[in-house]
Amino acid sequence: MKLKAGIIGLGVGEAHIQGYGSHPGCEVTALCDLSREKASRAAEMYPGMKITDRADEILEDPEIDVVSIASYDDCHYEQIVKAIDHGKHVFVEKPLCLHEDQAVHIRELLSEKTKLKMSSNLILRKCPRFQLLKKMITSGEMGELFYAEGDYNYGRLHKITEGWRGKLDFYSVVHGGGVHIIDLLMYLTGKRISEVMAYGNNISSRGTQFRYDDMVTCILKFEDGMTGKMSVNFGCVRPHFHGLSIYGKKETFINGDEYGLLYESSDPGIEPRKISEEYPGVHKGDLIRDFVESIVSNTKSEVSKDDVFGAMSVCFAIEEALGKAEPVRVKYI
Ligand SMILES: NC(=O)c1ccc[n+]([C@@H]2O[C@H](COP(=O)([O-])OP(=O)(O)OC[C@H]3O[C@@H](n4cnc5c(N)ncnc54)[C@H](O)[C@@H]3O)[C@@H](O)[C@H]2O)c1
């Protein structure tokens, strides 16, 4: 029998349909969106599926085995709790939730239901260019790493000054964008971040509906002494881009729009190697096939529960550091 999947939220959630469909052991049977307009369009496009504007009709449906939660950020926590209570595997859009106590509660619930899988759409890992970089790091080609930095250059300020993000009681650009970079840095380096320090401002969105920092810069200390930096920049005037620089004792990688550069020497006369693997080169449903496989074969998914809680733990520490202007140790949930 095929696993039955339901999807809540048909923005980026629509891309999840293809993700589930790419696994032969799974089919999407239900879709939900608050918006009547989106729900009726879905009914036309996906005849035969159950279409609803009430998330509970998916979360409480005994026929559904796995739920994608792609609703607004402030709905994730409640929907995850309900999905777990009803014995469903959960693939949640980032961020997992908004507050540390919520993440601790989700962790507790999952520890009581060890068969349930949970993952989150930390999709940058699937970027072909970054996958090659991961191989170069893991093989030792780049030498011992000592510094890494990543920039989440969103380039879509209107999403917080005009859209739903700015209307929520709380929105964090760290949870909403920085989490991708934090996850990528820990995934690529294989090291956990132990301490953070952060500064932020709201110069780009001042005077709009958005009430939080739209620009956050933080310094990272990794557990082995490696250092790093992460910035999340919603106001930048440039197209969406993920800056990434990784410094090893033998090689340096620097991401660019068209290609990455790999420096194998400090000699200005020696050209860096062009890394032309696709960037970003991902479809938003690309992690889902593997997630379904992890359910079917009871294995760890590409983005495991520990990875999701790990990245969120660092984000919570960064938010705390923003309020304190002093270093904060990461408490891994
Ligand atoms: N992984 C990624 O790279 C990525 C990219 C974009 C968005 N996201 C995340 O996906 C989520 C949705 O963002 P989006 O960009 O698709 O927004 P969107 O506005 O394009 O779409 C969200 C849809 O969800 C519906 N919705 C919201 N809350 C709902 C609820 N409680 N029940 C039913 N339907 C609900 C809305 O009506 C809307 O149609 C957010 O959490 C966002 O952070 C992740």
The ligand as a Tripos MOL2 file, in Angstrom:
@<TRIPOS>MOLECULE
LIG
   44    48     1     0     0
SMALL
NO_CHARGES

@<TRIPOS>ATOM
      1 N1         12.3650   26.0110    2.0930 N.am      1 LIG1
      2 C1         12.3180   27.1320    1.4530 C.2       1 LIG1
      3 O1         13.2620   27.5070    0.7810 O.2       1 LIG1
      4 C2         11.0830   27.9970    1.5560 C.ar      1 LIG1
      5 C3         10.7940   28.9250    0.5560 C.ar      1 LIG1
      6 C4          9.6520   29.7090    0.6850 C.ar      1 LIG1
      7 C5          8.8370   29.5750    1.7960 C.ar      1 LIG1
      8 N2          9.1600   28.6780    2.7750 N.ar      1 LIG1
      9 C6          8.3040   28.5340    3.9580 C.3       1 LIG1
     10 O2          7.0630   27.9860    3.5520 O.3       1 LIG1
     11 C7          6.0150   28.5260    4.3370 C.3       1 LIG1
     12 C8          4.9940   29.1740    3.4070 C.3       1 LIG1
     13 O3          5.6080   30.2500    2.7410 O.3       1 LIG1
     14 P1          5.2190   30.6200    1.2350 P.3       1 LIG1
     15 O4          6.3380   31.4110    0.6940 O.co2     1 LIG1
     16 O5          4.7820   29.4130    0.5080 O.co2     1 LIG1
     17 O6          3.9870   31.5740    1.5040 O.3       1 LIG1
     18 P2          2.7800   31.8490    0.4990 P.3       1 LIG1
     19 O7          2.0540   33.0240    1.0340 O.co2     1 LIG1
     20 O8          3.2590   31.8790   -0.8990 O.co2     1 LIG1
     21 O9          1.8610   30.5550    0.6460 O.3       1 LIG1
     22 C9          1.4060   30.1020    1.8840 C.3       1 LIG1
     23 C10         0.0250   29.4850    1.6650 C.3       1 LIG1
     24 O10        -0.3190   28.7960    2.8590 O.3       1 LIG1
     25 C11        -1.6850   29.0850    3.1730 C.3       1 LIG1
     26 N3         -1.8100   28.9450    4.6240 N.ar      1 LIG1
     27 C12        -1.1720   29.6610    5.5690 C.ar      1 LIG1
     28 N4         -1.4960   29.2420    6.8020 N.ar      1 LIG1
     29 C13        -2.3910   28.2300    6.6170 C.ar      1 LIG1
     30 C14        -3.1030   27.3920    7.5080 C.ar      1 LIG1
     31 N5         -2.9750   27.5090    8.8220 N.pl3     1 LIG1
     32 N6         -3.9120   26.4590    6.9830 N.ar      1 LIG1
     33 C15        -4.0680   26.3340    5.6420 C.ar      1 LIG1
     34 N7         -3.4080   27.1000    4.7480 N.ar      1 LIG1
     35 C16        -2.5820   28.0320    5.2290 C.ar      1 LIG1
     36 C17        -1.9170   30.5100    2.6720 C.3       1 LIG1
     37 O11        -3.2730   30.7490    2.4110 O.3       1 LIG1
     38 C18        -1.0510   30.5520    1.4200 C.3       1 LIG1
     39 O12        -1.7760   30.1870    0.2710 O.3       1 LIG1
     40 C19         6.6650   29.4850    5.3130 C.3       1 LIG1
     41 O13         6.8690   28.8400    6.5410 O.3       1 LIG1
     42 C20         7.9930   29.8260    4.6560 C.3       1 LIG1
     43 O14         8.9860   30.1720    5.5820 O.3       1 LIG1
     44 C21        10.2550   27.8930    2.6600 C.ar      1 LIG1
@<TRIPOS>BOND
     1     1     2 1
     2     2     3 2
     3     2     4 1
     4     4     5 ar
     5     4    44 ar
     6     5     6 ar
     7     6     7 ar
     8     7     8 ar
     9     8     9 1
    10     8    44 ar
    11     9    10 1
    12     9    42 1
    13    10    11 1
    14    11    12 1
    15    11    40 1
    16    12    13 1
    17    13    14 1
    18    14    15 2
    19    14    16 1
    20    14    17 1
    21    17    18 1
    22    18    19 2
    23    18    20 1
    24    18    21 1
    25    21    22 1
    26    22    23 1
    27    23    24 1
    28    23    38 1
    29    24    25 1
    30    25    26 1
    31    25    36 1
    32    26    27 ar
    33    26    35 ar
    34    27    28 ar
    35    28    29 ar
    36    29    30 ar
    37    29    35 ar
    38    30    31 1
    39    30    32 ar
    40    32    33 ar
    41    33    34 ar
    42    34    35 ar
    43    36    37 1
    44    36    38 1
    45    38    39 1
    46    40    41 1
    47    40    42 1
    48    42    43 1
@<TRIPOS>SUBSTRUCTURE
     1 LIG1         1 GROUP 0 **** ****
